[in-house]
């Protein structure tokens, strides 16, 4: 019997013919469509994978693996190979251990080829989704040896770091190789990989990494003051913030972080991820830091000019700073609502997504009903990603805050859970899961709908997210 993830499906020839044709057409398109369209083809393969049975997923992944192992693929162009890797990353989470083993073997052949830098980001995503502990032991061992060899080669170190990051939790040799490399060279890129892999650092390692961050941040500030900007592969202020908020912090590290974040010559987009992290870890900041950062955050929010940036989305940066200001309690009720409404009315969907992502932080801003009303409004946005972000936020907000709007909230969440497609129902189920982690159970009517989609939704990702929420609710 054919099976989707979690439940059997019927052998309906017509229902399977259209997706089969879609997947087949996508693979033809990978080699014939213009580069600008390749990411769309990879996305189509990913969408198809969520609604297909295991046999078709297996066929699609087998085709992806064959393309990766085909030496002619790289000759066509990097855009083609990158699109194939994106498709692999979206298919691998639905694959069996045998299929993952074959994909890992195919990627292993790929990483032995030179000049793979354009593929690193999506290769990293793909490798991190592989369940290494269930792979064929020989393939697993080959990967470990290759990763350690590549990390010791300066020309291939980025590929080695990527591989060691994926393998560090499944084999201690990769973690040891990363530590050895960092202690010998103290490069920021290796230190960032250590942190991302969750490898414990000694106090001496932490200080060494902090000094590397401070040096790189000083370079960025000096360059910014003369209007010279460079894109970096790592985020030194974010790394320093992680170190400073998760271990015994050095005063000089906080001084360097504050100096960087308050330097007006450094683009706000470069600081966005650091403000986002500090919003989440506001309680770990030393008392003098908040008064030092507060005026800068408020100044950023008061600036209505939004200009394009090579460093990221200005709107996303504004959202991150707003969440920091809300977490720190340095923005007044009226100003907070003004900022939220400004983002919520942004013609760019990214602004409305930032508004939705900020709602949880804003729930402490009175009146709570205004925040709930804004969340309900955003769940009816024309853009599906805005509805998804708002659905997650609305489901995660405490039901106690809904007050007289509880019935409206209940029906909106039920509608979001049953909306066509996968993005909105999945995000809403994820919001219910997050609320359950804090001990908040959904309305009984929502619970009935959640159980129904956990059993019957066509998309495996929605069934998985719903089942996870139900398990957390208990």
N, C-alpha and C positions, 0 to 999 in steps of 0.2 A: 504493500500500500504506500502511495505517495503521502509524505507528511510535511506540513508546514511546521515551523518551530512551535511546538506546544500542542498541536491538534491535527487530526487527519483532514484531508481534503478530498473532494470528489474528483473522479476521473472525467472531467468535462472537456472534451476535445476542443470545442470552440473557445472556452474560457482560457485554455492554455495556448492556443494557436496565436492569438494576438500578442501576448507577451513574448512568445518565442520569436515571432517575426520582429518585434521591437528590439530584442536583444541582438538578434542576428544582424539587423540593419545598423545597429549601433557599432558593431564590430567592423562592418564594412566601412562605415563612416569614419572610423578612427584613422583609416589610411587614405581616405579620399576627400574628406571635408577640409576646409581651410582651418589653419591653426586657431583662429579666434573662436571657432565653434566646437573645438575639441572638448573643452571643459563641460560644455552643455551635454555632449554625448556621454561623457563619464557620469554626469549627474543622472542622466536617463537610465543608465545601467544600474546605478545605485537605487533609484526609485523602483525599478523593476525588481531588483533583488528583494525588496521588502515585501512584495506581494506575490512572489512566486514560490512554488513548492521546491523541496530540496533537490529534486532531479534537475530542474532548470537552473537553480543556483549553482549546482555542481558543474553543469555544462558551461555556464558563463565563466565561472572561476577557472575551469580547465582552459578555456580559450584565452583568458587573460594571462594565465601562466605561460601558455605556449608563445604568446606575443612577447612576453618579457624575455623568454629564452631565445627568441629569434634574433640573430645578429643583424638582420636587415631592418628591424624596427628602429634601432638607433640611427641608422643611415637616413631614414626618412626625416628625422628631425627630433629635437628635444621636446617640442610641444606634444608630439604624438606619444612618446614614451611617458611623459608626465601625465597625460590624460589616462594612459593605461594603468599607471601606478595609482592614480586617484580612484579608478574603478576597482582595482584590487583592494584598496583600503576600505572601500564601502562593501565589498563582497565578503571579505575574510571573516567578518564577525558572524556570518551565517554559515560558515564552512565547517565540515567535519575535521577531525584530527588528520586524517589521511590527506584531505585537500589542502589543509594548512601546511602540511609537510611538503607537498609538491610545490606550493607557492613559495615557501621559504627556500627550497632548493633552486627555484627559478630566480629569485631575488639574489641569492648567493652568487649565481653566475653573473648577474648584472653588475653587482658591486665590484667584481674583479676587473671591470672595464674602466678605462681612465676617464677623468673629467666629468664626474657625475654631480658636481655641485648644484646644477639647476634642479636636480631631483630630490635633494636631501630632505626638504621639508615634508613632502608627501611620502617619501620612503620611510621617514621616521614615524609618521602616523600609521602606516601600514604595519611596520614591524612591531609597534607597541600594542597592536590589536591581536597579534598572534599569541596563542596560548603555548608558550615554549615548553612547559612541563609535559604536554601531551604529544609533542612532536616525536618523530622517529629519533631514537637516541643518537644515531650516526649523524643525521643532519644537524641536530642540536650541537653536537660536539664540533662539527665542521664550522658552524657559525661562531662558536666561542673562540676557536683557534684563529679564525679569520679576523674577528673583531680585535683580538689582542695584537695580532700582527699589524693590522692597519693603524691602530692607535700609536704604534711605535714608529710609524713612517710619516714624517712631516708632510709629505705631499698628499697623503691619503688620510690624514688625521681627522678631518671632518666626517668622513664616512665611518672611521673607526669609533668616533665618539657616538655617532648615531646608533651603531650596532651595540656598543657596550651599554648605552642607555636602555635599549630594549631588553638586553640579556642580563643586566646587573642583578635583578631580583631572582632569576632562575639559576644563577651560578656565581659563586663568590669570586671566581677567578677574574671575571670582568670588573667587579667592584675593586678588587685588589690592583688590577692593571690601571684603572682610572686613578686610584690613590697614588700609585707609584709615579705615574706620569705627572700628576699635579705637584707632588713633592719635589720632583726633579726640575720642573720648568715653571710651575706656579702661574700657568696661563689662565686668563679669565674664562676662556671657553671651556677648558677642562673642569675648572671649579664650578661653573654653571651646570655642567653635566652631572657632577657629583651631587649637587643640591637637588637637581631635577629627579635623579635616580633614587633619592632618599637615603643616600649613603651617609652614615654618621661621620662627622668630622671631629677631630680632636680640637682642643682650644687653639693649639698652634696652627692647625690647618685653617681654622676659622679666621684667625688674625691675618694669616697670609692671604686668604681670599679677600678679606675686607680691604687690605692694603692695595690689592690689584684693582678692586672696584674704585677705590678713591683715586688711584692714578688715572684710570680711564675716564672717570668723571671730570677730573681736572683738565684732561685733554679736550673733552667735549666743551667745557665752559670756555676755555681759552680760544678754541676755534669759533664758538658761537659769538664771542665778543667782536670778532673781526668778520663775522658773517660767512664763515666757512663751515659747511655742514657735511658730515659723512654718515652713511648708514652703517650700523653695526649689527653683527649677527647675534649679539647678546645684549642684555639690558642691565648695565652696571648699577644704576640706582635701585632698580627692583631687587637685584641680588643682595645689595647692601641692606636694603630694608628687610628682606627675609632674614638675613643674618642677625640684624640688630633687634628684631622683634621675637626671635625664637631661641636666643641663647644669651648668656651674660654679655651685654653690649658694652662696647668701648665708647667712652664719651666722644672721642675724636671721630668715630664713625657717624654718630648722630650729628655732630657739627658739620661734617662733610655732606651728609644727606640734606640737612636744612639749607646749607649754603647753595647746594645744587637746585633744590626745589624752589628757592626764593630768588634765584637768578633770573631776572626778566629777559635776558638775552637768549636763554635756552628755550626753544619752542615748547609750548604747553603739551603738545602731543608726545614729546619725549618723556614727560613726567607722568603721563596719564596712568600707566600701569602701577606706578609706585603709589600714587594717591589712592588707587583702587585697593591695593593691598593694605595700606595704612587705615583705610575705612573699615576693613574687616578686622584689623588688629589694634583698634583704637585704644583698648585697655592696656596694651603692652608698651605704649609710648611713655617715655619719661615726662614728668610734669612740665619741664621748660619747653618741650618741643612743640606742643599744641599752640601756645601763644605765639611762637615764632612762625608757624606755618599758617595760622588762621588768616592774617591779613592778606597773604598771597592768594589763598583760596578765594576769599571774598572779592579780591580785585579781579581775578580771572572771571568769576561769575558776573561781575558788573560790566565786563567788556562785551558789548553786543556785536563786535566785529567778528565775523567768521570767514577766514580766508583759507583757501586750499593749502595743503601742506604735504610735503614729501614724506613726512614721518608718520602719517596716519590720519584718521578722521578728526577734524576739529570738534565735531559734534560729540563723538565718542569721548574725547578728552574732557569736554564740558560736563558730560554725564558723570565721568569718574570723579571730577572735582566736586560736583554737587553731592555725590554719595559720601565723599569724605566730609564735606561741610555738615551734612545731615547727621552722620555718625558722631561727629565732634560736637554737635549742638551749637555751632557758631553762627547759624543762619536763623533769622527770625521766622515765625510762622508765615507771615504774609510774603516774605521774600522767597521762602521755600516753595510755596504754592505758585508764586509768580514764575519761578524757574521751571517748575514741573509743567505748568500750563504752556510756557514758551516752547519747551521741548515737545510736548504733546501736540502742538499745532504746527510743528515744523513740516514744511512740504517734503522734506527728505525723510523717507521711512526710517533711516538710521536715528534721526532725532526722536521720533516717536518710540522707537525701540529703547532708546536711552531713558525716556520718561517711564516706560513700563518697568525697566530694570531698577529704577530708583524708587519705586513705590513702596517696597518693603522698608527701606530706610525712612521713608516719609510717614509711615503709619503712626509714629509717635508725635507727628506734628498735628496739632489740633486745628480744625475739627477733623477727626478720623473719617467721618462720612464724606468729606470732600475728596479724600484720597480714594475711598472705595468707589465713589461715583466716577472719578477719573479712570480708575481701573476698568470698570464696567464699560465705559465709553470706548476705551482703547481696544477692548475685546471685540468691538464691532468695526474695527478699522478695515479698510479695503485691502491692505497688504497682509498676506498670511504670516509673515515673520513678525509683524507688529502684534497680530492677534495671538500668535504663539507666546511671545514674551509677556503680553498682558494676561493671557490665560494662566501661565505659570505663576505670575505675581498674584493674581486674584485667588488662585487656589491655595497659595502659600500664606496669604494674609489670615490672621486669626479670625475665626467666625464671630468671636465676641465683638470685634470691631464693626461688624456689618450692621448691628442694631436693626432699625426698621427696614433696612435694605436686604435683610437676610434672604427673603424669598426671591428677590431679584437676582442676588448673587448665586443662589442655588440653581436657578433655571439657566443662568448664563453658563455656569460651569458644566451643567449637563449638556447644553447645546455645544459647547466647545469640545467636550469629550466625544460627541457623536458627529462632529463636523467631518466632511469629506477630506480625504487625504490623510497624511500621517503626521505632519509637523505640529499642527495645533493640538490634536488629541494627545500626542506624546508629551508635549511641553506641559499641558495641563495636568496630566498624570504625574509628571515629575514634580510639579508644584504641590500636589496632594501628598506625594512621598515626603517632601521636605517639611510640610506641615506636620505629618505624622511623626517625624523624628523629634519634634518638639512636644509631642503628646497631644496634638490637636487632631481629632477625628472628623471626617467630613460629615455633612448632613446625610441622614439615612437614604434619602432619595438619590443623592450623588453616589453613595456606596453601591446602590443597585446598578446604576449605569456603569460604574467602574468595573464591577464584576462581569457585566455583559460584554464589554469591549475586551476584557482580559481573556474571555473565552472565544469571542467571535470576530474580532476586528481583523480585516484583511491584511494589515501590515504587521509583520513580526515585531518591529520596534515598538509599536503601540501596545501589543500584547505583553511584551517584556516589561515596559515601563508601568503598565497597569498592574501586572502581577507583583512587581516589586513594591508598588505602593500598598497593595492589599496585604502583602506579607509584613510590611512595616506596621500597618494598622493593627494586624493580628486578629 
